[in-house]
């Protein structure tokens, strides 16, 4: 991760951004992910998977499932990443080739648009 990208990620998701590898997955630890207004929880710990996995180009896992503003809880996949049980909604079409901050924001936009 480049210096400028790391600064952007820290500005958006807090201090403590780390990049790790688990198996063949490139993971970016996000200490605080603010979710769109009206979603529950309002913020969560997150791990962005910046490599294709299980039929998805990229995934944004959160430490708890998200309830949308409408009261609907999207179907999620649960996976243990870095020793933590994490949850990701089924969101397709977000390229891992994007800068990480853009891909993460695209995932969050899907929650907002579905809410």
Secondary structure, 3 states (H helix, E strand, C coil): CCHHHHHHHHHHHCCCCEEEEECCEEEEEEEEEECCCCCECCEEEEEEECCCECCECCEEEECCCCECCCCCECCEEEEEECCEEEEEECCCCCCCCCCHHHHHHHHHHHHHHHC
